[in-house]
Amino acid sequence: MAKEEKSGKKQRKPKRRGKLYVRYQVKGGELVRTNSSCPKCGPGNTMAKHQSRKTCGKCGYTEFSRKE
Ligand SMILES: [Zn+2]
């Protein structure tokens, strides 16, 4: 086992974050949730929006939405 000695200070790599999830939108001074909340977890948990469905990352609840 080779033991490597690291000298110097640790280098921190800045984490690049992509687009921030927009969970709320302000419309006319009112806060509007863009994502619907999970019926199982309560209004505090927003659901992830997908193309044709919404899923809750906490309990796994999936809601399909179809546009006709
Ligand atoms: Zn949930």
N, CA, C, O and the ligand as a Tripos MOL2 file, in Angstrom:
@<TRIPOS>MOLECULE
protein
  273   271    69     0     0
PROTEIN
NO_CHARGES

@<TRIPOS>ATOM
      1 N           0.8390   -1.2070    0.0000 N.3       1 MET1
      2 CA          0.0000    0.0000    0.0000 C.3       1 MET1
      3 C           0.8690    1.2510    0.0000 C.2       1 MET1
      4 O           1.6990    1.4550    0.8860 O.2       1 MET1
      5 N           0.6690    2.0320   -0.9570 N.am      2 ALA2
      6 CA          1.4600    3.2510   -1.0580 C.3       2 ALA2
      7 C           0.7050    4.4010   -0.4110 C.2       2 ALA2
      8 O          -0.4620    4.6800   -0.6860 O.2       2 ALA2
      9 N           1.4330    5.0210    0.4370 N.am      3 LYS3
     10 CA          0.7950    6.1440    1.1290 C.3       3 LYS3
     11 C           1.2180    7.4540    0.4840 C.2       3 LYS3
     12 O           2.3970    7.8090    0.4510 O.2       3 LYS3
     13 N           0.2610    8.1300   -0.0040 N.am      4 GLU4
     14 CA          0.5770    9.3860   -0.6710 C.3       4 GLU4
     15 C           0.4370   10.5430    0.2890 C.2       4 GLU4
     16 O          -0.5440   10.6880    1.0180 O.2       4 GLU4
     17 N           1.4360   11.3270    0.2480 N.am      5 GLU5
     18 CA          1.3740   12.4980    1.1260 C.3       5 GLU5
     19 C           0.9440   13.7080    0.3300 C.2       5 GLU5
     20 O           1.5680   14.1060   -0.6540 O.2       5 GLU5
     21 N          -0.1130   14.2540    0.7850 N.am      6 LYS6
     22 CA         -0.5990   15.4270    0.0700 C.3       6 LYS6
     23 C          -0.1790   16.6740    0.8240 C.2       6 LYS6
     24 O          -0.5510   16.8980    1.9760 O.2       6 LYS6
     25 N           0.5850   17.4460    0.1510 N.am      7 SER7
     26 CA          1.0230   18.6820    0.7930 C.3       7 SER7
     27 C           0.2640   19.8650    0.2020 C.2       7 SER7
     28 O          -0.2660   19.8120   -0.9070 O.2       7 SER7
     29 N           0.2380   20.8840    0.9590 N.am      8 GLY8
     30 CA         -0.4620   22.0600    0.4640 C.3       8 GLY8
     31 C          -1.9110   22.0490    0.8990 C.2       8 GLY8
     32 O          -2.3690   21.1800    1.6410 O.2       8 GLY8
     33 N          -2.5880   23.0230    0.4190 N.am      9 LYS9
     34 CA         -3.9760   23.1430    0.8340 C.3       9 LYS9
     35 C          -4.8950   22.3990   -0.1220 C.2       9 LYS9
     36 O          -4.5790   22.1420   -1.2840 O.2       9 LYS9
     37 N          -6.0030   22.0840    0.4170 N.am     10 LYS10
     38 CA         -6.9830   21.3700   -0.4030 C.3      10 LYS10
     39 C          -7.5700   22.3070   -1.4590 C.2      10 LYS10
     40 O          -7.8400   23.4840   -1.2240 O.2      10 LYS10
     41 N          -7.7420   21.7310   -2.5850 N.am     11 GLN11
     42 CA         -8.3400   22.5460   -3.6450 C.3      11 GLN11
     43 C          -9.8250   22.2390   -3.7360 C.2      11 GLN11
     44 O         -10.2610   21.0960   -3.8730 O.2      11 GLN11
     45 N         -10.5340   23.2770   -3.6560 N.am     12 ARG12
     46 CA        -11.9830   23.0930   -3.7340 C.3      12 ARG12
     47 C         -12.4680   23.4200   -5.1250 C.2      12 ARG12
     48 O         -12.2350   24.5030   -5.6610 O.2      12 ARG12
     49 N         -13.1370   22.4610   -5.6760 N.am     13 LYS13
     50 CA        -13.6810   22.7190   -7.0030 C.3      13 LYS13
     51 C         -15.0760   23.3110   -6.8640 C.2      13 LYS13
     52 O         -15.9490   22.7410   -6.2080 O.2      13 LYS13
     53 N         -15.2610   24.4250   -7.4730 N.am     14 PRO14
     54 CA        -16.5940   25.0350   -7.4030 C.3      14 PRO14
     55 C         -17.6190   24.1910   -8.1470 C.2      14 PRO14
     56 O         -17.4520   23.8220   -9.3100 O.2      14 PRO14
     57 N         -18.6730   23.9090   -7.4210 N.am     15 LYS15
     58 CA        -19.7160   23.0970   -8.0470 C.3      15 LYS15
     59 C         -20.5670   23.9590   -8.9650 C.2      15 LYS15
     60 O         -21.1060   25.0000   -8.5920 O.2      15 LYS15
     61 N         -20.6460   23.4780  -10.1360 N.am     16 ARG16
     62 CA        -21.4560   24.2300  -11.0900 C.3      16 ARG16
     63 C         -22.8810   23.7340  -11.0500 C.2      16 ARG16
     64 O         -23.1580   22.5460  -11.2150 O.2      16 ARG16
     65 N         -23.7390   24.6380  -10.8360 N.am     17 ARG17
     66 CA        -25.1430   24.2390  -10.8050 C.3      17 ARG17
     67 C         -25.8390   24.7260  -12.0560 C.2      17 ARG17
     68 O         -25.6120   25.8350  -12.5400 O.2      17 ARG17
     69 N         -26.6570   23.8950  -12.5380 N.am     18 GLY18
     70 CA        -27.3760   24.2680  -13.7430 C.3      18 GLY18
     71 C         -28.5040   25.2110  -13.4340 C.2      18 GLY18
     72 O         -28.4100   26.0460  -12.5340 O.2      18 GLY18
     73 N         -29.5160   25.0790  -14.1490 N.am     19 LYS19
     74 CA        -30.6640   25.9520  -13.9560 C.3      19 LYS19
     75 C         -31.2980   25.6960  -12.6060 C.2      19 LYS19
     76 O         -31.5250   24.5540  -12.2070 O.2      19 LYS19
     77 N         -31.5650   26.7430  -11.9410 N.am     20 LEU20
     78 CA        -32.2350   26.5990  -10.6600 C.3      20 LEU20
     79 C         -33.6960   26.2620  -10.8930 C.2      20 LEU20
     80 O         -34.3690   26.8110  -11.7650 O.2      20 LEU20
     81 N         -34.1390   25.3560  -10.0900 N.am     21 TYR21
     82 CA        -35.5300   24.9710  -10.2390 C.3      21 TYR21
     83 C         -36.4430   26.0960   -9.8020 C.2      21 TYR21
     84 O         -36.3370   26.6110   -8.6890 O.2      21 TYR21
     85 N         -37.3040   26.4510  -10.6590 N.am     22 VAL22
     86 CA        -38.2410   27.5130  -10.3010 C.3      22 VAL22
     87 C         -39.4940   26.8780   -9.7160 C.2      22 VAL22
     88 O         -40.3000   26.2570  -10.4090 O.2      22 VAL22
     89 N         -39.6140   27.0600   -8.4340 N.am     23 ARG23
     90 CA        -40.7660   26.4490   -7.7810 C.3      23 ARG23
     91 C         -41.8960   27.4500   -7.5720 C.2      23 ARG23
     92 O         -43.0690   27.0960   -7.4500 O.2      23 ARG23
     93 N         -41.4970   28.6880   -7.5380 N.am     24 TYR24
     94 CA        -42.5290   29.6850   -7.2830 C.3      24 TYR24
     95 C         -42.4780   30.7730   -8.3370 C.2      24 TYR24
     96 O         -41.4320   31.0790   -8.9090 O.2      24 TYR24
     97 N         -43.5880   31.3150   -8.5590 N.am     25 GLN25
     98 CA        -43.6660   32.4370   -9.4860 C.3      25 GLN25
     99 C         -44.5010   33.5280   -8.8530 C.2      25 GLN25
    100 O         -45.5260   33.2720   -8.2220 O.2      25 GLN25
    101 N         -44.0430   34.7300   -9.0350 N.am     26 VAL26
    102 CA        -44.7970   35.8430   -8.4730 C.3      26 VAL26
    103 C         -45.6910   36.4380   -9.5500 C.2      26 VAL26
    104 O         -45.2400   36.9440  -10.5780 O.2      26 VAL26
    105 N         -46.9520   36.3520   -9.2630 N.am     27 LYS27
    106 CA        -47.9000   36.9010  -10.2320 C.3      27 LYS27
    107 C         -48.7520   37.9450   -9.5360 C.2      27 LYS27
    108 O         -49.5760   37.6350   -8.6760 O.2      27 LYS27
    109 N         -48.5320   39.1790   -9.9280 N.am     28 GLY28
    110 CA        -49.3380   40.2640   -9.3670 C.3      28 GLY28
    111 C         -49.2260   40.3540   -7.8570 C.2      28 GLY28
    112 O         -50.2120   40.6110   -7.1660 O.2      28 GLY28
    113 N         -48.0180   40.1400   -7.3490 N.am     29 GLY29
    114 CA        -47.8130   40.2450   -5.9090 C.3      29 GLY29
    115 C         -48.2150   38.9990   -5.1510 C.2      29 GLY29
    116 O         -48.0950   38.9370   -3.9270 O.2      29 GLY29
    117 N         -48.6920   38.0080   -5.8830 N.am     30 GLU30
    118 CA        -49.0640   36.7640   -5.2100 C.3      30 GLU30
    119 C         -48.0810   35.6570   -5.5610 C.2      30 GLU30
    120 O         -47.5520   35.5860   -6.6710 O.2      30 GLU30
    121 N         -47.8610   34.8180   -4.5980 N.am     31 LEU31
    122 CA        -46.9350   33.7240   -4.8170 C.3      31 LEU31
    123 C         -47.6980   32.5170   -5.3800 C.2      31 LEU31
    124 O         -48.6110   31.9780   -4.7540 O.2      31 LEU31
    125 N         -47.2970   32.1340   -6.5490 N.am     32 VAL32
    126 CA        -47.9830   31.0190   -7.1860 C.3      32 VAL32
    127 C         -47.0200   29.8560   -7.3620 C.2      32 VAL32
    128 O         -45.9170   30.0050   -7.8880 O.2      32 VAL32
    129 N         -47.4600   28.7220   -6.9170 N.am     33 ARG33
    130 CA        -46.6140   27.5340   -7.0670 C.3      33 ARG33
    131 C         -46.7020   27.0290   -8.4960 C.2      33 ARG33
    132 O         -47.7850   26.8080   -9.0370 O.2      33 ARG33
    133 N         -45.5490   26.8560   -9.0810 N.am     34 THR34
    134 CA        -45.5550   26.3270  -10.4390 C.3      34 THR34
    135 C         -45.7230   24.8170  -10.4180 C.2      34 THR34
    136 O         -46.3150   24.2170  -11.3150 O.2      34 THR34
    137 N         -45.1860   24.2320   -9.3740 N.am     35 ASN35
    138 CA        -45.3450   22.7920   -9.2470 C.3      35 ASN35
    139 C         -46.4790   22.4950   -8.2750 C.2      35 ASN35
    140 O         -46.6640   23.1970   -7.2810 O.2      35 ASN35
    141 N         -47.2140   21.4710   -8.5720 N.am     36 SER36
    142 CA        -48.2760   21.1060   -7.6640 C.3      36 SER36
    143 C         -47.6840   20.3430   -6.4930 C.2      36 SER36
    144 O         -46.5990   19.7700   -6.5890 O.2      36 SER36
    145 N         -48.4020   20.3450   -5.4030 N.am     37 SER37
    146 CA        -47.8950   19.6810   -4.2150 C.3      37 SER37
    147 C         -48.3750   18.2380   -4.1520 C.2      37 SER37
    148 O         -49.3770   17.8620   -4.7610 O.2      37 SER37
    149 N         -47.6430   17.4630   -3.4120 N.am     38 CYS38
    150 CA        -47.9660   16.0460   -3.3090 C.3      38 CYS38
    151 C         -49.1590   15.8490   -2.3760 C.2      38 CYS38
    152 O         -49.1690   16.3820   -1.2670 O.2      38 CYS38
    153 N         -50.1460   15.1030   -2.8080 N.am     39 PRO39
    154 CA        -51.3180   14.8700   -1.9640 C.3      39 PRO39
    155 C         -51.0060   13.9600   -0.7780 C.2      39 PRO39
    156 O         -51.7540   13.9250    0.1990 O.2      39 PRO39
    157 N         -49.9280   13.2460   -0.8680 N.am     40 LYS40
    158 CA        -49.5750   12.3300    0.2230 C.3      40 LYS40
    159 C         -48.7130   13.0220    1.2700 C.2      40 LYS40
    160 O         -48.8970   12.8430    2.4740 O.2      40 LYS40
    161 N         -47.7730   13.8130    0.7800 N.am     41 CYS41
    162 CA        -46.8270   14.4350    1.6960 C.3      41 CYS41
    163 C         -47.3170   15.7910    2.2020 C.2      41 CYS41
    164 O         -46.8010   16.3250    3.1840 O.2      41 CYS41
    165 N         -48.3020   16.3270    1.5260 N.am     42 GLY42
    166 CA        -48.8020   17.6130    1.9800 C.3      42 GLY42
    167 C         -48.3500   18.7320    1.0700 C.2      42 GLY42
    168 O         -47.5960   18.5320    0.1170 O.2      42 GLY42
    169 N         -48.8320   19.9090    1.3940 N.am     43 PRO43
    170 CA        -48.5720   21.0720    0.5380 C.3      43 PRO43
    171 C         -47.1180   21.5430    0.5850 C.2      43 PRO43
    172 O         -46.6980   22.3500   -0.2440 O.2      43 PRO43
    173 N         -46.3650   21.0490    1.5380 N.am     44 GLY44
    174 CA        -44.9780   21.4960    1.6560 C.3      44 GLY44
    175 C         -44.0640   20.8570    0.6390 C.2      44 GLY44
    176 O         -42.9560   21.3340    0.3950 O.2      44 GLY44
    177 N         -44.5360   19.7700    0.0420 N.am     45 ASN45
    178 CA        -43.6830   19.0580   -0.8950 C.3      45 ASN45
    179 C         -44.1440   19.2920   -2.3160 C.2      45 ASN45
    180 O         -45.2630   18.9490   -2.6990 O.2      45 ASN45
    181 N         -43.2670   19.8740   -3.0730 N.am     46 THR46
    182 CA        -43.6080   20.0850   -4.4670 C.3      46 THR46
    183 C         -43.2160   18.8520   -5.2680 C.2      46 THR46
    184 O         -42.3030   18.1080   -4.9130 O.2      46 THR46
    185 N         -43.9260   18.6720   -6.3360 N.am     47 MET47
    186 CA        -43.6600   17.5040   -7.1540 C.3      47 MET47
    187 C         -42.8350   17.8840   -8.3760 C.2      47 MET47
    188 O         -42.9580   18.9750   -8.9320 O.2      47 MET47
    189 N         -42.0010   16.9490   -8.7640 N.am     48 ALA48
    190 CA        -41.1670   17.2040   -9.9350 C.3      48 ALA48
    191 C         -42.0080   17.0790  -11.1900 C.2      48 ALA48
    192 O         -42.8370   16.1810  -11.3350 O.2      48 ALA48
    193 N         -41.7630   18.0070  -12.0800 N.am     49 LYS49
    194 CA        -42.5790   18.0280  -13.2850 C.3      49 LYS49
    195 C         -41.8490   17.3300  -14.4260 C.2      49 LYS49
    196 O         -40.6920   17.6300  -14.7220 O.2      49 LYS49
    197 N         -42.5230   16.4310  -15.0350 N.am     50 HIS50
    198 CA        -41.9670   15.7770  -16.2070 C.3      50 HIS50
    199 C         -42.8570   16.0790  -17.4090 C.2      50 HIS50
    200 O         -43.8230   16.8370  -17.3290 O.2      50 HIS50
    201 N         -42.4980   15.4680  -18.5000 N.am     51 GLN51
    202 CA        -43.2310   15.7790  -19.7230 C.3      51 GLN51
    203 C         -44.7050   15.4380  -19.6040 C.2      51 GLN51
    204 O         -45.5680   16.2360  -19.9690 O.2      51 GLN51
    205 N         -44.9830   14.2720  -19.1010 N.am     52 SER52
    206 CA        -46.3860   13.8670  -19.0700 C.3      52 SER52
    207 C         -46.8170   13.4210  -17.6890 C.2      52 SER52
    208 O         -47.8960   12.8580  -17.5070 O.2      52 SER52
    209 N         -45.9610   13.6810  -16.7240 N.am     53 ARG53
    210 CA        -46.3430   13.2350  -15.3850 C.3      53 ARG53
    211 C         -45.6340   14.0750  -14.3400 C.2      53 ARG53
    212 O         -44.6640   14.7800  -14.6190 O.2      53 ARG53
    213 N         -46.1500   13.9740  -13.1370 N.am     54 LYS54
    214 CA        -45.5020   14.6350  -12.0130 C.3      54 LYS54
    215 C         -45.1870   13.5770  -10.9780 C.2      54 LYS54
    216 O         -45.9960   12.6880  -10.7090 O.2      54 LYS54
    217 N         -44.0290   13.6810  -10.4140 N.am     55 THR55
    218 CA        -43.6460   12.6960   -9.4260 C.3      55 THR55
    219 C         -43.1750   13.3630   -8.1490 C.2      55 THR55
    220 O         -42.5980   14.4500   -8.1570 O.2      55 THR55
    221 N         -43.4410   12.6790   -7.0640 N.am     56 CYS56
    222 CA        -42.9640   13.1570   -5.7770 C.3      56 CYS56
    223 C         -41.6920   12.3960   -5.4300 C.2      56 CYS56
    224 O         -41.6720   11.1650   -5.4220 O.2      56 CYS56
    225 N         -40.6380   13.1400   -5.1460 N.am     57 GLY57
    226 CA        -39.3670   12.4870   -4.8560 C.3      57 GLY57
    227 C         -39.3280   11.8950   -3.4680 C.2      57 GLY57
    228 O         -38.4200   11.1300   -3.1420 O.2      57 GLY57
    229 N         -40.2880   12.2330   -2.6570 N.am     58 LYS58
    230 CA        -40.2730   11.7610   -1.2810 C.3      58 LYS58
    231 C         -40.9600   10.4120   -1.1430 C.2      58 LYS58
    232 O         -40.4080    9.4710   -0.5720 O.2      58 LYS58
    233 N         -42.1630   10.3360   -1.6710 N.am     59 CYS59
    234 CA        -42.9150    9.0970   -1.4930 C.3      59 CYS59
    235 C         -43.0690    8.3300   -2.8020 C.2      59 CYS59
    236 O         -43.4930    7.1740   -2.8090 O.2      59 CYS59
    237 N         -42.7240    8.9760   -3.8980 N.am     60 GLY60
    238 CA        -42.7840    8.2740   -5.1690 C.3      60 GLY60
    239 C         -44.1400    8.3360   -5.8310 C.2      60 GLY60
    240 O         -44.4140    7.6060   -6.7830 O.2      60 GLY60
    241 N         -44.9680    9.1910   -5.3330 N.am     61 TYR61
    242 CA        -46.2930    9.3370   -5.9170 C.3      61 TYR61
    243 C         -46.1900    9.9060   -7.3290 C.2      61 TYR61
    244 O         -45.4850   10.8860   -7.5700 O.2      61 TYR61
    245 N         -46.8830    9.2940   -8.2280 N.am     62 THR62
    246 CA        -46.8240    9.7500   -9.6200 C.3      62 THR62
    247 C         -48.2120   10.1390  -10.0940 C.2      62 THR62
    248 O         -49.1930    9.4300   -9.8730 O.2      62 THR62
    249 N         -48.2610   11.2580  -10.7360 N.am     63 GLU63
    250 CA        -49.5370   11.7470  -11.2440 C.3      63 GLU63
    251 C         -49.3810   11.9900  -12.7460 C.2      63 GLU63
    252 O         -48.5450   12.7750  -13.1920 O.2      63 GLU63
    253 N         -50.1980   11.3030  -13.4850 N.am     64 PHE64
    254 CA        -50.1190   11.4650  -14.9240 C.3      64 PHE64
    255 C         -51.0600   12.5600  -15.3940 C.2      64 PHE64
    256 O         -52.2020   12.6710  -14.9470 O.2      64 PHE64
    257 N         -50.5600   13.3330  -16.2770 N.am     65 SER65
    258 CA        -51.4120   14.3950  -16.8110 C.3      65 SER65
    259 C         -51.4160   14.3070  -18.3300 C.2      65 SER65
    260 O         -50.3730   14.3330  -18.9840 O.2      65 SER65
    261 N         -52.5820   14.2070  -18.8450 N.am     66 ARG66
    262 CA        -52.6720   14.1140  -20.2920 C.3      66 ARG66
    263 C         -53.4900   15.2620  -20.8320 C.2      66 ARG66
    264 O         -54.5330   15.6370  -20.2950 O.2      66 ARG66
    265 N         -52.9840   15.7890  -21.8910 N.am     67 LYS67
    266 CA        -53.7200   16.8710  -22.5190 C.3      67 LYS67
    267 C         -54.4210   16.3400  -23.7540 C.2      67 LYS67
    268 O         -53.8130   15.7380  -24.6390 O.2      67 LYS67
    269 N         -55.6880   16.5770  -23.7800 N.am     68 GLU68
    270 CA        -56.4380   16.1000  -24.9410 C.3      68 GLU68
    271 C         -57.0960   17.2360  -25.6660 C.2      68 GLU68
    272 O         -57.7720   17.0180  -26.6720 O.2      68 GLU68
    273 ZN        -45.0730   12.6170   -1.7280 Zn       69 ZN69
@<TRIPOS>BOND
     1     1     2 1
     2     2     3 1
     3     3     4 2
     4     3     5 am
     5     5     6 1
     6     6     7 1
     7     7     8 2
     8     7     9 am
     9     9    10 1
    10    10    11 1
    11    11    12 2
    12    11    13 am
    13    13    14 1
    14    14    15 1
    15    15    16 2
    16    15    17 am
    17    17    18 1
    18    18    19 1
    19    19    20 2
    20    19    21 am
    21    21    22 1
    22    22    23 1
    23    23    24 2
    24    23    25 am
    25    25    26 1
    26    26    27 1
    27    27    28 2
    28    27    29 am
    29    29    30 1
    30    30    31 1
    31    31    32 2
    32    31    33 am
    33    33    34 1
    34    34    35 1
    35    35    36 2
    36    35    37 am
    37    37    38 1
    38    38    39 1
    39    39    40 2
    40    39    41 am
    41    41    42 1
    42    42    43 1
    43    43    44 2
    44    43    45 am
    45    45    46 1
    46    46    47 1
    47    47    48 2
    48    47    49 am
    49    49    50 1
    50    50    51 1
    51    51    52 2
    52    51    53 am
    53    53    54 1
    54    54    55 1
    55    55    56 2
    56    55    57 am
    57    57    58 1
    58    58    59 1
    59    59    60 2
    60    59    61 am
    61    61    62 1
    62    62    63 1
    63    63    64 2
    64    63    65 am
    65    65    66 1
    66    66    67 1
    67    67    68 2
    68    67    69 am
    69    69    70 1
    70    70    71 1
    71    71    72 2
    72    71    73 am
    73    73    74 1
    74    74    75 1
    75    75    76 2
    76    75    77 am
    77    77    78 1
    78    78    79 1
    79    79    80 2
    80    79    81 am
    81    81    82 1
    82    82    83 1
    83    83    84 2
    84    83    85 am
    85    85    86 1
    86    86    87 1
    87    87    88 2
    88    87    89 am
    89    89    90 1
    90    90    91 1
    91    91    92 2
    92    91    93 am
    93    93    94 1
    94    94    95 1
    95    95    96 2
    96    95    97 am
    97    97    98 1
    98    98    99 1
    99    99   100 2
   100    99   101 am
   101   101   102 1
   102   102   103 1
   103   103   104 2
   104   103   105 am
   105   105   106 1
   106   106   107 1
   107   107   108 2
   108   107   109 am
   109   109   110 1
   110   110   111 1
   111   111   112 2
   112   111   113 am
   113   113   114 1
   114   114   115 1
   115   115   116 2
   116   115   117 am
   117   117   118 1
   118   118   119 1
   119   119   120 2
   120   119   121 am
   121   121   122 1
   122   122   123 1
   123   123   124 2
   124   123   125 am
   125   125   126 1
   126   126   127 1
   127   127   128 2
   128   127   129 am
   129   129   130 1
   130   130   131 1
   131   131   132 2
   132   131   133 am
   133   133   134 1
   134   134   135 1
   135   135   136 2
   136   135   137 am
   137   137   138 1
   138   138   139 1
   139   139   140 2
   140   139   141 am
   141   141   142 1
   142   142   143 1
   143   143   144 2
   144   143   145 am
   145   145   146 1
   146   146   147 1
   147   147   148 2
   148   147   149 am
   149   149   150 1
   150   150   151 1
   151   151   152 2
   152   151   153 am
   153   153   154 1
   154   154   155 1
   155   155   156 2
   156   155   157 am
   157   157   158 1
   158   158   159 1
   159   159   160 2
   160   159   161 am
   161   161   162 1
   162   162   163 1
   163   163   164 2
   164   163   165 am
   165   165   166 1
   166   166   167 1
   167   167   168 2
   168   167   169 am
   169   169   170 1
   170   170   171 1
   171   171   172 2
   172   171   173 am
   173   173   174 1
   174   174   175 1
   175   175   176 2
   176   175   177 am
   177   177   178 1
   178   178   179 1
   179   179   180 2
   180   179   181 am
   181   181   182 1
   182   182   183 1
   183   183   184 2
   184   183   185 am
   185   185   186 1
   186   186   187 1
   187   187   188 2
   188   187   189 am
   189   189   190 1
   190   190   191 1
   191   191   192 2
   192   191   193 am
   193   193   194 1
   194   194   195 1
   195   195   196 2
   196   195   197 am
   197   197   198 1
   198   198   199 1
   199   199   200 2
   200   199   201 am
   201   201   202 1
   202   202   203 1
   203   203   204 2
   204   203   205 am
   205   205   206 1
   206   206   207 1
   207   207   208 2
   208   207   209 am
   209   209   210 1
   210   210   211 1
   211   211   212 2
   212   211   213 am
   213   213   214 1
   214   214   215 1
   215   215   216 2
   216   215   217 am
   217   217   218 1
   218   218   219 1
   219   219   220 2
   220   219   221 am
   221   221   222 1
   222   222   223 1
   223   223   224 2
   224   223   225 am
   225   225   226 1
   226   226   227 1
   227   227   228 2
   228   227   229 am
   229   229   230 1
   230   230   231 1
   231   231   232 2
   232   231   233 am
   233   233   234 1
   234   234   235 1
   235   235   236 2
   236   235   237 am
   237   237   238 1
   238   238   239 1
   239   239   240 2
   240   239   241 am
   241   241   242 1
   242   242   243 1
   243   243   244 2
   244   243   245 am
   245   245   246 1
   246   246   247 1
   247   247   248 2
   248   247   249 am
   249   249   250 1
   250   250   251 1
   251   251   252 2
   252   251   253 am
   253   253   254 1
   254   254   255 1
   255   255   256 2
   256   255   257 am
   257   257   258 1
   258   258   259 1
   259   259   260 2
   260   259   261 am
   261   261   262 1
   262   262   263 1
   263   263   264 2
   264   263   265 am
   265   265   266 1
   266   266   267 1
   267   267   268 2
   268   267   269 am
   269   269   270 1
   270   270   271 1
   271   271   272 2
@<TRIPOS>SUBSTRUCTURE
     1 MET1         2 RESIDUE 1 A MET
     2 ALA2         6 RESIDUE 1 A ALA
     3 LYS3        10 RESIDUE 1 A LYS
     4 GLU4        14 RESIDUE 1 A GLU
     5 GLU5        18 RESIDUE 1 A GLU
     6 LYS6        22 RESIDUE 1 A LYS
     7 SER7        26 RESIDUE 1 A SER
     8 GLY8        30 RESIDUE 1 A GLY
     9 LYS9        34 RESIDUE 1 A LYS
    10 LYS10       38 RESIDUE 1 A LYS
    11 GLN11       42 RESIDUE 1 A GLN
    12 ARG12       46 RESIDUE 1 A ARG
    13 LYS13       50 RESIDUE 1 A LYS
    14 PRO14       54 RESIDUE 1 A PRO
    15 LYS15       58 RESIDUE 1 A LYS
    16 ARG16       62 RESIDUE 1 A ARG
    17 ARG17       66 RESIDUE 1 A ARG
    18 GLY18       70 RESIDUE 1 A GLY
    19 LYS19       74 RESIDUE 1 A LYS
    20 LEU20       78 RESIDUE 1 A LEU
    21 TYR21       82 RESIDUE 1 A TYR
    22 VAL22       86 RESIDUE 1 A VAL
    23 ARG23       90 RESIDUE 1 A ARG
    24 TYR24       94 RESIDUE 1 A TYR
    25 GLN25       98 RESIDUE 1 A GLN
    26 VAL26      102 RESIDUE 1 A VAL
    27 LYS27      106 RESIDUE 1 A LYS
    28 GLY28      110 RESIDUE 1 A GLY
    29 GLY29      114 RESIDUE 1 A GLY
    30 GLU30      118 RESIDUE 1 A GLU
    31 LEU31      122 RESIDUE 1 A LEU
    32 VAL32      126 RESIDUE 1 A VAL
    33 ARG33      130 RESIDUE 1 A ARG
    34 THR34      134 RESIDUE 1 A THR
    35 ASN35      138 RESIDUE 1 A ASN
    36 SER36      142 RESIDUE 1 A SER
    37 SER37      146 RESIDUE 1 A SER
    38 CYS38      150 RESIDUE 1 A CYS
    39 PRO39      154 RESIDUE 1 A PRO
    40 LYS40      158 RESIDUE 1 A LYS
    41 CYS41      162 RESIDUE 1 A CYS
    42 GLY42      166 RESIDUE 1 A GLY
    43 PRO43      170 RESIDUE 1 A PRO
    44 GLY44      174 RESIDUE 1 A GLY
    45 ASN45      178 RESIDUE 1 A ASN
    46 THR46      182 RESIDUE 1 A THR
    47 MET47      186 RESIDUE 1 A MET
    48 ALA48      190 RESIDUE 1 A ALA
    49 LYS49      194 RESIDUE 1 A LYS
    50 HIS50      198 RESIDUE 1 A HIS
    51 GLN51      202 RESIDUE 1 A GLN
    52 SER52      206 RESIDUE 1 A SER
    53 ARG53      210 RESIDUE 1 A ARG
    54 LYS54      214 RESIDUE 1 A LYS
    55 THR55      218 RESIDUE 1 A THR
    56 CYS56      222 RESIDUE 1 A CYS
    57 GLY57      226 RESIDUE 1 A GLY
    58 LYS58      230 RESIDUE 1 A LYS
    59 CYS59      234 RESIDUE 1 A CYS
    60 GLY60      238 RESIDUE 1 A GLY
    61 TYR61      242 RESIDUE 1 A TYR
    62 THR62      246 RESIDUE 1 A THR
    63 GLU63      250 RESIDUE 1 A GLU
    64 PHE64      254 RESIDUE 1 A PHE
    65 SER65      258 RESIDUE 1 A SER
    66 ARG66      262 RESIDUE 1 A ARG
    67 LYS67      266 RESIDUE 1 A LYS
    68 GLU68      270 RESIDUE 1 A GLU
    69 ZN69       273 GROUP 0 **** ****
